[in-house]
Amino acid sequence: MARRCDLCGRGSTKDASRSHSNIKTVKRQHINLQMKRVDGKRLKVCTSCIKDMAKKKK
């Protein structure tokens, strides 16, 4: 299963970790995914989408 939001499609991004000697090591920054029940289906949803859904309910 991919680490991707089922609602907005956002995924992980690449970043560089730098050592003291400035050697670059590429690392992944994963998004914060939570299992959430939306319309009766269990989906992997990022926390920014969960916040948006809470705002739209008000």
Secondary structure as GFF3:
##gff-version 3
##sequence-region A 1 58
A	DSSP	beta_strand	13	18	.	.	.	ID=ss1
A	DSSP	beta_strand	24	29	.	.	.	ID=ss2
A	DSSP	beta_strand	33	38	.	.	.	ID=ss3
A	DSSP	beta_strand	41	46	.	.	.	ID=ss4
A	DSSP	alpha_helix	47	57	.	.	.	ID=ss5
###
